[in-house]
Amino acid sequence: MAGKIKQMIDTVINQRAKDNAMLVGVIKTKLLLKGIDPAKFTAQSEDDPVIIGKLEALIRELK
């Protein structure tokens, strides 16, 4: 299913930032530090199981 990574990134950003533009930047930076470039993924991007695993770990960490 293409686009799952983009959907997961958007979910993390929306849940954590809650419409605060400054927090959006902080969260994107945190993703970059974890090895995930949010700008690289689109709705048509192929899903990489390694990246999905990193995002799932990040989601568990943020809860």
C-alpha positions as CSV (number, residue, x, y, z in Angstrom):
1,M,0.0,0.0,0.0
2,A,1.8,3.1,-1.2
3,G,1.6,6.2,1.0
4,K,1.4,4.5,4.4
5,I,4.6,6.2,5.5
6,K,3.3,9.7,4.5
7,Q,0.0,8.9,6.4
8,M,1.9,7.9,9.5
9,I,4.2,11.0,9.4
10,D,1.1,13.2,9.0
11,T,-0.6,11.5,11.9
12,V,2.4,11.9,14.2
13,I,2.7,15.6,13.3
14,N,-1.0,16.4,13.7
15,Q,-1.4,14.6,17.0
16,R,1.7,16.1,18.6
17,A,1.7,19.6,17.1
18,K,-2.0,20.4,17.5
19,D,-1.9,23.3,15.0
20,N,1.2,24.8,16.6
21,A,3.5,25.8,13.7
22,M,6.6,25.9,15.9
23,L,5.9,22.3,17.2
24,V,5.6,21.1,13.6
25,G,9.1,22.2,12.9
26,V,10.4,20.5,16.1
27,I,8.7,17.3,15.3
28,K,10.0,17.3,11.7
29,T,13.5,17.9,13.1
30,K,13.1,15.0,15.5
31,L,12.0,12.8,12.6
32,L,15.1,13.8,10.7
33,L,17.3,12.9,13.7
34,K,15.7,9.5,13.7
35,G,16.6,9.0,10.1
36,I,13.2,9.8,8.5
37,D,13.0,12.8,6.1
38,P,9.3,13.9,6.1
39,A,9.8,15.9,2.8
40,K,11.0,12.7,1.0
41,F,7.7,10.9,1.3
42,T,4.5,11.5,-0.7
43,A,1.2,9.7,-1.1
44,Q,2.8,7.8,-4.0
45,S,6.0,6.8,-2.2
46,E,6.6,3.1,-1.9
47,D,6.4,1.8,1.6
48,D,9.7,0.7,3.2
49,P,9.3,-1.8,6.1
50,V,12.4,-0.3,7.8
51,I,11.0,3.2,7.8
52,I,7.5,1.9,9.0
53,G,9.2,0.1,11.9
54,K,11.1,3.3,12.9
55,L,7.8,5.3,12.8
56,E,6.0,2.7,14.8
57,A,8.8,2.8,17.4
58,L,8.6,6.6,17.5
59,I,4.8,6.5,17.9
60,R,5.2,4.2,20.9
61,E,7.9,6.4,22.3
62,L,5.7,9.5,22.1
63,K,2.7,8.0,23.8
